[in-house]
Amino acid sequence: MMLATVVSVRMCRMYIPYGLLASGIIYLLSAFYTIDSSTFSTMFARRPFRSQHGVSGNLTGTTCLGTTNSTQNQTTCFPSCEHGYFALPGMSACRPWLDCDEISQIRITGYLKKGGMKHVLMGRWENQTIAYLRFQTTFKNHFSKYLANYLLFQPNPLFARVVGYCEQKCLIVMEYYPLKNSWMLEEALWESNLVHSNSATALRLQLCVDYAQIVAFMHGEGRIMCDTNNLSKLSSQYLLTDDFRLVAADVDHLQEASSPCPVWFAKDWRFVSPETKKMSRKKCTHVVGLQQRACADELKQLQFKADVWKMPDVCLLYLSRNPETNEIMDARSERVAGYLDTLHGRCKLRDPRKRPDAVEVLSTYLRAQKELFAPE
């Protein structure tokens, strides 16, 4: 019952990505993998995903989140809304995204993060704590692109919730996640008194599943996150929800995979794939027509496989591996790491064509969940 205790609130709901992605995954799985129907349905079990094409703010359902710690499990429910509307825990109705006038009334209460591109502040709006993203004015010409990335998949359970924005002032308001980002996972587990709990190992593996699910979803939409060239940077772009699930939050550099990503902040060349440097210089502008399309498709697949190269490091971080010593700190997680060792070895093959894709990684993580933490 370990896994059910941790994630029962969200695992019971069906999450279905865009139709093309879902049908494509069904085809791939049926063609290459042997997965029973219960495991396949679990692959997409998460809060409901509402299309961004909704035109009204009418209530489309209810989202319930659990707050997980060692002493109690609490559930908070609030409306699920259409694109252009939001609801936060404690709210009983959907509201339109906040506009510039409403955002100007937010009271700033402190700093969460200072970066070269933007500052992330904490604020209060109608008795709600929110995250307030203030982009530097030097990036004003690029802000519309960044904003489009944040709004692209709203609302989606795999992405942090947008509350509003003010394009004139380069501001975006997001839901606040008090457990912070996944680079701070160990601290969050200690503060929640979960680090030594019986459910901690299942919770850690669930984060691997969540990460693989997000990567598989983005690949299905033909997109990648470019600013992910060291482990601390990548993991800090994903936030922990109150029930220790993962959401993608920092999507400034989400882009089409058919365009090359520049190599930013690559402090550890062992973390990025061997082909990363060469791939960042690959251009498809020197060819036209079908050759250009073939070039772009090749680049897209290479960048997908470059993401797969990083997936073992992210999962092992969640399984308590110390990035400095490479030791698994939580002895109970060693069994999970051992189960995944063959898959992770394939992810690190130097030939990107021989690596699995993100769907196969997700499939194997789900199989590990079923075999290692199935209810007795």
C-alpha contacts under 8 A as a table, 3 or more apart, distances in Angstrom:
res1	aa1	res2	aa2	distance
1	M	4	A	5.21
1	M	5	T	6.12
1	M	373	F	7.51
1	M	374	A	7.14
1	M	375	P	4.61
1	M	376	E	6.77
2	M	5	T	5.37
2	M	6	V	6.77
2	M	198	N	7.03
2	M	199	S	5.19
2	M	202	A	6.63
2	M	373	F	6.59
2	M	375	P	7.24
3	L	6	V	5.36
3	L	7	V	6.25
3	L	8	S	7.61
3	L	199	S	6.69
3	L	202	A	5.38
3	L	203	L	6.97
3	L	373	F	6.05
3	L	374	A	7.40
3	L	375	P	7.66
4	A	7	V	5.47
4	A	8	S	4.77
4	A	375	P	7.49
5	T	8	S	5.83
5	T	199	S	7.40
6	V	68	T	6.93
6	V	199	S	6.61
6	V	202	A	7.68
6	V	203	L	6.41
6	V	243	D	7.47
7	V	10	R	5.78
7	V	11	M	5.78
7	V	203	L	7.80
7	V	243	D	7.31
8	S	11	M	5.33
8	S	12	C	6.25
9	V	12	C	6.45
9	V	64	C	6.79
9	V	65	L	6.33
9	V	66	G	6.09
9	V	75	T	7.85
10	R	13	R	5.88
10	R	45	A	7.13
10	R	46	R	5.19
10	R	47	R	5.93
10	R	64	C	7.45
10	R	65	L	6.99
11	M	14	M	7.72
11	M	42	T	7.25
11	M	45	A	5.01
11	M	46	R	5.36
11	M	47	R	7.90
12	C	45	A	6.21
12	C	46	R	7.09
13	R	45	A	5.20
13	R	46	R	5.23
13	R	47	R	5.78
13	R	48	P	6.81
14	M	41	S	7.40
14	M	42	T	7.88
14	M	44	F	5.92
14	M	45	A	4.31
14	M	46	R	5.59
14	M	47	R	6.76
14	M	48	P	6.29
15	Y	44	F	4.56
15	Y	45	A	4.90
15	Y	46	R	4.82
15	Y	47	R	5.92
15	Y	48	P	5.13
15	Y	49	F	5.96
16	I	19	G	7.70
16	I	22	A	6.69
16	I	44	F	5.90
16	I	45	A	7.97
16	I	48	P	7.39
16	I	49	F	6.51
17	P	21	L	6.30
17	P	22	A	5.94
17	P	44	F	8.00
17	P	49	F	6.84
17	P	217	F	7.18
18	Y	21	L	5.43
18	Y	22	A	6.29
18	Y	51	S	7.88
19	G	22	A	5.18
19	G	23	S	6.09
20	L	23	S	5.25
20	L	24	G	5.93
21	L	24	G	5.05
21	L	25	I	6.13
21	L	217	F	7.44
21	L	220	G	5.26
21	L	221	E	7.14
22	A	25	I	5.22
22	A	26	I	6.22
23	S	26	I	5.02
23	S	27	Y	6.25
24	G	27	Y	5.13
24	G	28	L	6.26
25	I	28	L	5.04
25	I	29	L	5.98
25	I	359	V	7.25
26	I	29	L	5.26
26	I	30	S	6.02
27	Y	30	S	5.24
27	Y	31	A	6.03
28	L	31	A	5.13
28	L	32	F	6.02
28	L	33	Y	7.58
29	L	32	F	5.41
29	L	33	Y	4.93
29	L	34	T	7.17
29	L	35	I	7.32
30	S	33	Y	6.02
30	S	34	T	7.00
30	S	35	I	7.88
35	I	39	T	6.26
35	I	40	F	6.42
36	D	39	T	5.53
36	D	40	F	6.36
37	S	40	F	5.07
37	S	41	S	6.20
38	S	41	S	5.29
38	S	42	T	6.29
39	T	42	T	5.04
39	T	43	M	6.52
39	T	366	L	7.06
39	T	367	R	7.33
39	T	370	K	7.68
40	F	43	M	5.22
40	F	44	F	7.47
41	S	44	F	5.83
41	S	45	A	6.45
42	T	45	A	4.87
42	T	366	L	7.69
43	M	213	Q	7.70
43	M	362	L	7.61
43	M	363	S	7.34
43	M	366	L	6.87
46	R	157	P	7.13
47	R	63	T	6.61
47	R	157	P	5.66
48	P	63	T	7.69
48	P	80	S	7.99
48	P	156	N	7.57
48	P	157	P	6.86
49	F	155	P	6.61
49	F	156	N	4.92
49	F	157	P	6.08
50	R	54	G	7.84
50	R	81	C	7.55
50	R	82	E	6.33
50	R	83	H	7.47
50	R	154	Q	7.73
50	R	155	P	5.78
50	R	156	N	6.38
51	S	54	G	6.22
51	S	82	E	7.25
51	S	83	H	6.90
51	S	153	F	7.73
51	S	154	Q	7.51
51	S	155	P	6.98
51	S	156	N	7.90
52	Q	82	E	6.90
52	Q	83	H	4.61
52	Q	84	G	7.89
52	Q	152	L	7.36
52	Q	153	F	6.33
52	Q	154	Q	5.69
52	Q	155	P	6.46
53	H	82	E	7.92
53	H	83	H	6.39
54	G	57	G	7.92
54	G	82	E	5.23
54	G	83	H	5.36
54	G	84	G	8.00
55	V	82	E	7.13
55	V	83	H	7.08
55	V	84	G	7.95
56	S	82	E	6.35
56	S	83	H	7.75
56	S	84	G	8.00
57	G	81	C	6.01
57	G	82	E	5.39
57	G	83	H	7.54
57	G	84	G	7.28
57	G	85	Y	5.64
57	G	94	C	6.20
57	G	95	R	6.96
57	G	96	P	7.04
58	N	81	C	6.66
58	N	82	E	7.00
58	N	94	C	7.07
59	L	62	T	7.90
59	L	79	P	6.14
59	L	80	S	6.15
59	L	81	C	5.58
59	L	82	E	7.57
59	L	93	A	7.21
59	L	94	C	6.66
60	T	79	P	7.32
60	T	80	S	5.56
60	T	81	C	5.79
60	T	82	E	7.04
61	G	79	P	5.99
61	G	80	S	5.10
61	G	81	C	7.54
62	T	77	C	6.50
62	T	78	F	5.67
62	T	79	P	4.53
62	T	80	S	5.13
63	T	77	C	5.45
63	T	78	F	5.47
63	T	79	P	5.92
63	T	80	S	5.73
64	C	75	T	6.35
64	C	76	T	5.44
64	C	77	C	4.07
64	C	78	F	6.51
65	L	75	T	5.47
65	L	76	T	5.35
65	L	77	C	6.35
65	L	242	D	7.40
65	L	243	D	6.67
66	G	73	N	6.39
66	G	74	Q	5.39
66	G	75	T	4.31
66	G	76	T	6.40
66	G	242	D	6.62
66	G	243	D	5.06
67	T	72	Q	7.98
67	T	73	N	5.57
67	T	74	Q	5.10
67	T	75	T	6.27
67	T	76	T	7.96
67	T	242	D	4.93
67	T	243	D	4.77
68	T	72	Q	6.83
68	T	73	N	5.21
68	T	74	Q	7.13
68	T	192	S	7.57
68	T	242	D	6.59
68	T	243	D	4.98
68	T	244	F	7.14
69	N	72	Q	5.84
69	N	73	N	6.54
69	N	192	S	4.97
69	N	193	N	6.15
69	N	194	L	6.00
70	S	192	S	6.66
70	S	193	N	5.39
70	S	194	L	5.47
70	S	197	S	6.80
76	T	89	P	6.35
76	T	90	G	7.15
77	C	89	P	6.44
77	C	90	G	7.18
78	F	87	A	6.66
78	F	88	L	6.61
78	F	89	P	5.45
78	F	90	G	6.22
78	F	91	M	5.82
78	F	92	S	5.96
78	F	93	A	7.63
79	P	87	A	6.02
79	P	88	L	7.96
79	P	91	M	7.37
79	P	92	S	6.39
79	P	93	A	6.07
79	P	94	C	6.41
80	S	86	F	7.59
80	S	87	A	6.92
80	S	94	C	7.51
81	C	85	Y	5.76
81	C	86	F	5.71
81	C	87	A	6.83
81	C	94	C	5.89
81	C	155	P	7.38
82	E	85	Y	5.71
82	E	86	F	7.55
82	E	155	P	6.85
83	H	86	F	7.94
83	H	154	Q	5.89
83	H	155	P	5.90
84	G	96	P	5.84
84	G	97	W	5.73
84	G	154	Q	7.86
85	Y	94	C	5.98
85	Y	95	R	5.19
85	Y	96	P	4.16
85	Y	97	W	5.19
85	Y	163	V	7.78
86	F	94	C	5.34
86	F	95	R	5.46
86	F	96	P	6.33
86	F	97	W	6.28
86	F	161	R	7.66
86	F	162	V	7.24
86	F	163	V	6.03
87	A	91	M	5.92
87	A	92	S	7.68
87	A	93	A	6.57
87	A	94	C	4.98
87	A	95	R	6.46
87	A	163	V	7.97
88	L	91	M	5.57
88	L	175	E	7.29
91	M	94	C	7.64
97	W	162	V	7.62
97	W	163	V	5.36
97	W	164	G	4.31
97	W	165	Y	7.27
98	L	101	D	8.00
98	L	102	E	5.72
98	L	103	I	6.22
98	L	163	V	6.21
98	L	164	G	4.12
98	L	165	Y	6.34
99	D	102	E	5.40
99	D	103	I	6.06
99	D	164	G	6.12
99	D	165	Y	5.97
99	D	166	C	5.97
100	C	103	I	5.08
100	C	104	S	6.12
100	C	165	Y	6.79
100	C	166	C	4.76
100	C	167	E	7.96
101	D	104	S	5.23
101	D	105	Q	6.97
102	E	105	Q	5.44
102	E	106	I	7.18
103	I	106	I	5.38
103	I	164	G	7.56
103	I	165	Y	7.47
103	I	166	C	7.41
103	I	173	V	7.85
105	Q	125	W	7.68
106	I	123	G	6.21
106	I	124	R	5.75
106	I	125	W	5.29
107	R	123	G	5.32
107	R	124	R	5.22
107	R	125	W	6.89
108	I	121	L	6.93
108	I	122	M	5.93
108	I	123	G	4.15
108	I	124	R	6.50
109	T	121	L	7.55
109	T	122	M	5.53
109	T	123	G	5.08
109	T	124	R	7.04
110	G	121	L	5.73
110	G	122	M	5.12
110	G	123	G	7.02
111	Y	114	K	7.47
111	Y	119	H	7.71
111	Y	120	V	6.31
111	Y	121	L	4.28
111	Y	122	M	5.81
112	L	119	H	7.86
112	L	120	V	5.40
112	L	121	L	5.08
112	L	122	M	6.22
113	K	119	H	5.86
113	K	120	V	4.95
113	K	121	L	6.79
114	K	118	K	6.63
114	K	119	H	4.53
114	K	120	V	6.27
115	G	118	K	5.32
115	G	119	H	5.73
116	G	119	H	7.91
116	G	136	Q	7.81
117	M	135	F	6.01
117	M	136	Q	5.69
117	M	139	F	7.17
118	K	133	L	6.61
118	K	134	R	5.44
118	K	135	F	4.08
118	K	136	Q	5.41
119	H	133	L	5.92
119	H	134	R	5.22
119	H	135	F	6.40
119	H	136	Q	7.71
120	V	131	A	6.57
120	V	132	Y	5.59
120	V	133	L	4.63
120	V	134	R	6.32
121	L	131	A	5.78
121	L	132	Y	4.91
121	L	133	L	6.39
121	L	134	R	7.68
122	M	129	T	6.96
122	M	130	I	5.93
122	M	131	A	4.91
122	M	132	Y	5.89
122	M	176	Y	7.80
123	G	129	T	5.72
123	G	130	I	5.28
123	G	131	A	6.23
123	G	132	Y	6.47
124	R	127	N	6.17
124	R	128	Q	5.52
124	R	129	T	4.74
124	R	130	I	6.05
125	W	128	Q	5.11
125	W	129	T	6.45
125	W	130	I	6.98
129	T	175	E	7.74
129	T	176	Y	6.17
130	I	173	V	6.90
130	I	174	M	6.05
130	I	175	E	5.17
130	I	176	Y	4.57
131	A	173	V	5.78
131	A	174	M	5.04
131	A	175	E	5.87
131	A	176	Y	4.95
132	Y	171	L	7.20
132	Y	172	I	6.17
132	Y	173	V	4.72
132	Y	174	M	6.42
133	L	171	L	5.60
133	L	172	I	5.04
133	L	173	V	6.02
133	L	174	M	7.64
134	R	170	C	6.26
134	R	171	L	4.92
134	R	172	I	6.85
135	F	139	F	6.96
135	F	140	K	7.65
135	F	143	F	7.69
135	F	170	C	5.48
135	F	171	L	6.35
136	Q	139	F	5.69
136	Q	140	K	7.10
136	Q	170	C	7.65
137	T	140	K	5.00
137	T	170	C	7.38
138	T	141	N	7.68
139	F	142	H	5.37
139	F	143	F	6.18
140	K	143	F	5.05
140	K	144	S	7.93
140	K	170	C	6.65
141	N	144	S	7.29
142	H	145	K	5.54
142	H	146	Y	6.59
143	F	146	Y	5.01
143	F	147	L	5.99
143	F	167	E	7.48
143	F	170	C	6.33
144	S	147	L	5.05
144	S	148	A	6.10
144	S	167	E	7.13
145	K	148	A	5.10
145	K	149	N	6.48
146	Y	149	N	5.20
146	Y	150	Y	6.63
146	Y	251	V	7.49
146	Y	252	D	4.93
146	Y	253	H	7.17
147	L	150	Y	5.19
147	L	151	L	6.31
147	L	167	E	7.93
147	L	172	I	7.58
147	L	252	D	7.77
148	A	151	L	5.14
148	A	152	L	5.75
149	N	152	L	5.21
149	N	153	F	7.89
149	N	251	V	6.19
149	N	252	D	6.49
149	N	253	H	7.78
149	N	254	L	6.24
149	N	255	Q	7.99
150	Y	153	F	7.26
150	Y	154	Q	7.50
150	Y	162	V	7.32
150	Y	251	V	6.27
150	Y	252	D	7.41
151	L	154	Q	5.32
151	L	162	V	7.27
153	F	156	N	5.81
153	F	159	F	7.43
154	Q	159	F	7.54
154	Q	161	R	7.16
154	Q	162	V	7.24
155	P	159	F	7.68
155	P	161	R	6.78
155	P	162	V	7.94
156	N	159	F	5.60
156	N	160	A	7.89
156	N	161	R	7.73
157	P	160	A	7.42
157	P	247	V	7.15
158	L	214	I	6.14
158	L	246	L	7.18
158	L	247	V	4.87
158	L	248	A	6.17
159	F	247	V	4.76
159	F	248	A	4.60
159	F	249	A	5.98
160	A	174	M	7.09
160	A	175	E	6.78
160	A	239	L	7.74
160	A	247	V	5.57
160	A	248	A	5.94
160	A	249	A	5.03
161	R	174	M	5.77
161	R	175	E	5.44
162	V	172	I	7.59
162	V	173	V	6.20
162	V	174	M	4.53
162	V	175	E	6.39
163	V	172	I	7.78
163	V	173	V	5.21
163	V	174	M	4.99
163	V	175	E	6.39
164	G	172	I	5.98
164	G	173	V	5.03
164	G	174	M	7.02
165	Y	170	C	7.82
165	Y	171	L	5.47
165	Y	172	I	4.22
165	Y	173	V	5.78
166	C	169	K	5.65
166	C	170	C	6.01
166	C	171	L	5.06
166	C	172	I	6.45
167	E	170	C	4.95
167	E	171	L	6.34
168	Q	171	L	7.93
177	Y	180	K	5.73
177	Y	239	L	6.83
177	Y	240	L	6.67
177	Y	241	T	5.97
177	Y	242	D	7.27
178	P	241	T	7.75
178	P	242	D	7.50
179	L	188	A	5.86
179	L	239	L	7.51
179	L	240	L	5.62
179	L	241	T	6.62
179	L	242	D	6.72
180	K	184	M	6.79
180	K	188	A	7.86
180	K	239	L	5.64
180	K	240	L	5.94
181	N	184	M	5.65
181	N	185	L	7.10
181	N	235	S	7.01
181	N	236	S	5.03
181	N	237	Q	6.78
181	N	238	Y	5.53
181	N	239	L	4.02
181	N	240	L	5.64
182	S	185	L	4.87
182	S	235	S	5.44
182	S	236	S	5.79
182	S	237	Q	7.83
182	S	238	Y	5.82
182	S	239	L	5.63
182	S	240	L	5.97
182	S	246	L	7.68
182	S	318	Y	7.89
183	W	232	S	6.09
183	W	235	S	5.08
183	W	236	S	5.22
184	M	187	E	5.46
184	M	188	A	6.33
184	M	236	S	7.85
185	L	188	A	5.04
185	L	189	L	6.16
185	L	240	L	7.92
185	L	318	Y	7.21
186	E	189	L	5.10
186	E	190	W	6.24
186	E	195	V	7.36
186	E	320	S	7.52
187	E	190	W	5.15
187	E	191	E	6.15
188	A	191	E	5.13
188	A	192	S	6.14
189	L	192	S	5.15
189	L	193	N	6.08
189	L	194	L	5.01
189	L	195	V	4.94
190	W	193	N	5.00
190	W	194	L	6.08
190	W	195	V	5.38
191	E	194	L	7.72
192	S	195	V	7.82
193	N	196	H	7.27
193	N	197	S	7.44
194	L	197	S	4.90
194	L	199	S	7.61
194	L	200	A	6.04
195	V	200	A	5.97
196	H	200	A	6.72
197	S	200	A	5.44
198	N	201	T	7.24
199	S	202	A	5.52
199	S	203	L	6.20
200	A	203	L	5.00
200	A	204	R	6.17
201	T	204	R	5.04
201	T	205	L	6.37
201	T	319	L	7.33
201	T	332	R	6.45
201	T	333	S	5.75
202	A	205	L	5.19
202	A	206	Q	6.18
202	A	369	Q	7.50
202	A	373	F	6.77
203	L	206	Q	4.98
203	L	207	L	6.57
203	L	244	F	7.28
204	R	207	L	5.30
204	R	208	C	6.81
204	R	318	Y	5.49
204	R	319	L	5.51
205	L	208	C	5.04
205	L	209	V	6.41
205	L	315	C	7.64
205	L	318	Y	7.32
205	L	319	L	6.81
205	L	336	V	7.66
205	L	365	Y	7.56
205	L	369	Q	7.18
206	Q	209	V	4.94
206	Q	210	D	6.15
206	Q	245	R	7.43
206	Q	369	Q	7.78
207	L	210	D	4.90
207	L	211	Y	6.09
207	L	244	F	7.66
207	L	245	R	6.20
207	L	246	L	6.26
207	L	315	C	7.49
207	L	318	Y	6.67
208	C	211	Y	5.18
208	C	212	A	6.19
208	C	314	V	7.50
208	C	315	C	4.89
208	C	318	Y	6.82
208	C	365	Y	7.07
209	V	212	A	5.18
209	V	213	Q	6.02
209	V	362	L	6.09
209	V	365	Y	5.81
209	V	366	L	6.64
210	D	213	Q	5.01
210	D	214	I	6.26
210	D	245	R	6.90
210	D	246	L	5.81
210	D	247	V	7.93
211	Y	214	I	5.20
211	Y	215	V	6.31
211	Y	246	L	6.80
211	Y	315	C	7.87
212	A	215	V	5.13
212	A	216	A	5.98
212	A	311	M	7.50
212	A	358	A	6.38
212	A	359	V	7.63
212	A	361	V	6.70
212	A	362	L	5.13
213	Q	216	A	5.13
213	Q	217	F	6.04
213	Q	358	A	7.99
213	Q	359	V	7.84
213	Q	362	L	6.22
214	I	217	F	5.07
214	I	218	M	6.21
214	I	247	V	7.93
214	I	248	A	7.46
215	V	218	M	5.18
215	V	219	H	6.13
215	V	224	I	7.85
215	V	307	D	7.88
215	V	358	A	6.51
216	A	219	H	5.13
216	A	220	G	6.08
216	A	358	A	5.05
216	A	359	V	5.61
216	A	362	L	7.56
217	F	220	G	5.03
217	F	221	E	6.42
218	M	221	E	5.03
218	M	222	G	6.26
218	M	223	R	5.11
218	M	224	I	6.21
219	H	222	G	4.81
219	H	223	R	5.38
219	H	224	I	6.61
219	H	304	F	6.68
219	H	358	A	7.81
220	G	223	R	7.54
222	G	256	E	5.92
222	G	257	A	5.70
222	G	258	S	7.76
222	G	300	K	7.59
223	R	254	L	6.69
223	R	255	Q	5.43
223	R	256	E	4.54
223	R	257	A	4.86
224	I	254	L	5.72
224	I	255	Q	5.72
224	I	256	E	6.47
224	I	257	A	5.56
224	I	303	Q	7.65
224	I	304	F	7.39
225	M	228	T	6.62
225	M	251	V	6.85
225	M	253	H	5.75
225	M	254	L	4.41
225	M	255	Q	6.41
226	C	229	N	7.73
226	C	253	H	5.53
226	C	254	L	6.28
226	C	255	Q	7.19
226	C	261	C	5.48
226	C	262	P	7.31
227	D	233	K	7.58
227	D	234	L	7.23
227	D	253	H	6.14
227	D	263	V	7.95
227	D	264	W	6.34
227	D	265	F	7.95
228	T	231	L	7.30
228	T	233	K	5.97
228	T	234	L	4.49
228	T	264	W	7.92
229	N	233	K	7.10
229	N	234	L	6.87
229	N	263	V	7.05
229	N	264	W	6.48
229	N	265	F	6.24
229	N	266	A	4.88
229	N	267	K	7.53
229	N	268	D	7.87
229	N	271	F	7.06
229	N	272	V	6.03
230	N	233	K	5.50
230	N	234	L	6.17
230	N	265	F	7.03
230	N	266	A	5.65
230	N	267	K	6.16
230	N	268	D	6.21
230	N	271	F	6.17
230	N	272	V	7.30
231	L	234	L	5.17
231	L	235	S	6.02
231	L	271	F	7.06
231	L	313	D	7.40
231	L	314	V	7.01
232	S	235	S	5.36
232	S	236	S	5.98
233	K	236	S	5.25
233	K	237	Q	6.62
234	L	237	Q	5.49
234	L	238	Y	7.48
235	S	238	Y	5.62
235	S	314	V	7.07
236	S	239	L	7.10
237	Q	248	A	6.29
237	Q	249	A	5.63
237	Q	250	D	4.83
237	Q	251	V	7.65
238	Y	246	L	6.26
238	Y	247	V	5.46
238	Y	248	A	4.56
238	Y	249	A	5.48
238	Y	250	D	7.07
239	L	246	L	5.72
239	L	247	V	5.37
239	L	248	A	6.47
239	L	249	A	6.34
240	L	243	D	7.79
240	L	244	F	5.37
240	L	245	R	5.53
240	L	246	L	5.04
240	L	247	V	6.65
241	T	244	F	5.06
241	T	245	R	5.21
241	T	246	L	6.34
241	T	247	V	7.36
242	D	245	R	7.42
248	A	251	V	7.18
251	V	254	L	5.17
255	Q	259	S	7.65
256	E	259	S	5.97
257	A	260	P	7.02
257	A	299	L	7.26
257	A	300	K	4.73
257	A	301	Q	7.98
257	A	303	Q	6.49
257	A	304	F	7.54
258	S	296	A	4.84
258	S	297	D	6.34
258	S	299	L	5.68
258	S	300	K	4.57
259	S	283	K	7.83
259	S	296	A	7.18
259	S	299	L	7.29
259	S	300	K	7.44
260	P	279	M	6.70
260	P	280	S	5.23
260	P	281	R	7.09
260	P	282	K	6.49
260	P	283	K	7.24
260	P	299	L	7.23
260	P	303	Q	7.93
261	C	279	M	7.94
261	C	280	S	5.47
262	P	280	S	5.26
262	P	281	R	7.83
263	V	266	A	6.46
263	V	276	T	7.58
263	V	277	K	6.99
263	V	280	S	6.40
266	A	269	W	6.29
266	A	272	V	7.55
268	D	271	F	5.55
268	D	272	V	7.33
269	W	272	V	5.44
269	W	273	S	7.66
269	W	274	P	8.00
270	R	273	S	7.17
270	R	274	P	7.98
271	F	309	W	7.95
271	F	310	K	6.38
271	F	313	D	7.63
272	V	276	T	6.46
272	V	306	A	7.14
272	V	309	W	7.05
272	V	310	K	6.56
273	S	276	T	5.39
273	S	306	A	5.51
273	S	309	W	5.86
273	S	310	K	7.50
273	S	348	K	7.94
273	S	350	R	7.62
274	P	277	K	7.38
274	P	350	R	6.56
275	E	278	K	5.51
275	E	279	M	5.91
275	E	306	A	7.73
276	T	279	M	5.01
276	T	280	S	6.11
276	T	306	A	7.06
277	K	280	S	5.38
277	K	281	R	6.99
278	K	281	R	5.52
278	K	282	K	6.64
279	M	282	K	5.07
279	M	299	L	7.46
279	M	302	L	7.74
279	M	303	Q	7.84
282	K	299	L	7.67
283	K	286	H	7.12
284	C	287	V	6.04
284	C	292	Q	5.76
284	C	295	C	5.77
284	C	296	A	6.31
285	T	288	V	7.23
285	T	292	Q	7.11
286	H	292	Q	7.88
287	V	291	Q	5.93
287	V	292	Q	5.06
288	V	291	Q	5.71
288	V	292	Q	4.73
288	V	293	R	7.75
289	G	292	Q	5.39
289	G	293	R	6.51
290	L	293	R	5.04
290	L	294	A	6.12
291	Q	294	A	5.05
291	Q	295	C	6.07
292	Q	295	C	4.99
292	Q	296	A	6.12
293	R	296	A	5.09
293	R	297	D	6.11
294	A	297	D	5.08
294	A	298	E	6.13
295	C	298	E	5.15
295	C	299	L	6.24
296	A	299	L	5.09
296	A	300	K	6.11
297	D	300	K	5.02
297	D	301	Q	6.31
298	E	301	Q	5.28
298	E	302	L	6.23
299	L	302	L	5.06
299	L	303	Q	6.16
300	K	303	Q	5.23
300	K	304	F	6.23
301	Q	304	F	5.02
301	Q	305	K	6.26
302	L	305	K	5.15
302	L	306	A	6.15
302	L	352	P	6.73
303	Q	306	A	4.83
303	Q	307	D	6.38
304	F	307	D	5.20
304	F	308	V	6.53
304	F	357	D	7.45
304	F	358	A	7.88
305	K	308	V	4.84
305	K	309	W	6.34
305	K	352	P	5.70
305	K	353	R	7.60
305	K	355	R	6.74
305	K	356	P	7.70
305	K	357	D	6.60
306	A	309	W	5.15
306	A	310	K	6.96
306	A	352	P	7.30
307	D	310	K	5.42
307	D	311	M	6.67
308	V	311	M	5.14
308	V	312	P	7.85
308	V	347	C	5.92
308	V	355	R	7.43
308	V	356	P	7.35
308	V	357	D	6.57
308	V	358	A	6.18
309	W	312	P	7.07
309	W	347	C	5.07
309	W	348	K	5.36
309	W	349	L	7.94
309	W	355	R	7.85
310	K	313	D	5.60
310	K	314	V	6.57
310	K	347	C	7.88
311	M	314	V	5.20
311	M	315	C	6.18
311	M	344	H	7.89
311	M	347	C	7.51
312	P	315	C	5.15
312	P	316	L	5.93
312	P	344	H	5.35
312	P	347	C	7.14
313	D	316	L	5.20
313	D	317	L	6.08
314	V	317	L	5.11
314	V	318	Y	6.51
315	C	318	Y	5.11
315	C	319	L	6.25
316	L	319	L	4.69
316	L	320	S	6.39
316	L	321	R	5.43
316	L	328	I	7.88
316	L	337	A	7.06
317	L	320	S	5.19
317	L	321	R	4.91
317	L	322	N	6.88
317	L	323	P	7.16
318	Y	321	R	7.23
319	L	328	I	7.06
319	L	330	D	7.40
319	L	333	S	5.70
319	L	334	E	7.98
319	L	336	V	7.96
319	L	337	A	7.34
320	S	328	I	5.42
320	S	329	M	5.38
320	S	330	D	5.87
320	S	333	S	7.31
321	R	325	T	7.99
321	R	326	N	5.64
321	R	327	E	5.20
321	R	328	I	4.05
321	R	329	M	5.86
321	R	330	D	7.94
322	N	325	T	5.51
322	N	326	N	5.07
322	N	327	E	5.43
322	N	328	I	6.36
322	N	329	M	6.75
323	P	326	N	5.32
323	P	327	E	7.84
328	I	331	A	6.71
328	I	333	S	7.09
328	I	334	E	6.43
330	D	333	S	5.50
330	D	334	E	7.17
331	A	334	E	5.44
331	A	335	R	7.92
332	R	335	R	6.27
332	R	336	V	7.77
333	S	336	V	5.22
333	S	337	A	6.25
334	E	337	A	4.97
334	E	338	G	6.01
335	R	338	G	5.12
335	R	339	Y	6.30
336	V	339	Y	5.09
336	V	340	L	6.40
336	V	368	A	7.47
336	V	372	L	7.70
337	A	340	L	5.16
337	A	341	D	6.00
338	G	341	D	5.03
339	Y	342	T	7.44
339	Y	368	A	7.15
340	L	343	L	5.41
340	L	344	H	6.07
340	L	364	T	7.78
340	L	365	Y	7.64
340	L	368	A	7.72
341	D	344	H	5.12
341	D	345	G	6.05
342	T	345	G	5.09
342	T	346	R	6.45
343	L	346	R	5.20
343	L	347	C	6.41
343	L	361	V	7.31
343	L	364	T	7.67
344	H	347	C	4.96
344	H	348	K	6.54
345	G	348	K	5.24
345	G	349	L	6.77
346	R	349	L	5.34
346	R	354	K	7.35
346	R	355	R	5.45
346	R	356	P	6.82
347	C	355	R	5.00
347	C	356	P	6.26
348	K	355	R	7.15
349	L	352	P	6.67
349	L	354	K	6.66
349	L	355	R	6.07
351	D	354	K	5.65
351	D	355	R	7.13
352	P	355	R	5.35
356	P	359	V	7.99
356	P	360	E	5.99
356	P	361	V	6.77
357	D	360	E	5.50
357	D	361	V	6.53
358	A	361	V	5.00
358	A	362	L	6.12
359	V	362	L	5.07
359	V	363	S	6.07
360	E	363	S	4.87
360	E	364	T	6.19
361	V	364	T	5.23
361	V	365	Y	6.27
362	L	365	Y	5.15
362	L	366	L	6.21
363	S	366	L	5.19
363	S	367	R	6.21
364	T	367	R	4.89
364	T	368	A	6.17
365	Y	368	A	5.03
365	Y	369	Q	6.34
366	L	369	Q	4.98
366	L	370	K	6.29
367	R	370	K	5.07
367	R	371	E	6.11
368	A	371	E	5.20
368	A	372	L	5.67
368	A	373	F	7.72
369	Q	372	L	5.46
369	Q	373	F	5.34
369	Q	374	A	6.83
370	K	373	F	5.69
370	K	374	A	4.90
371	E	374	A	5.86
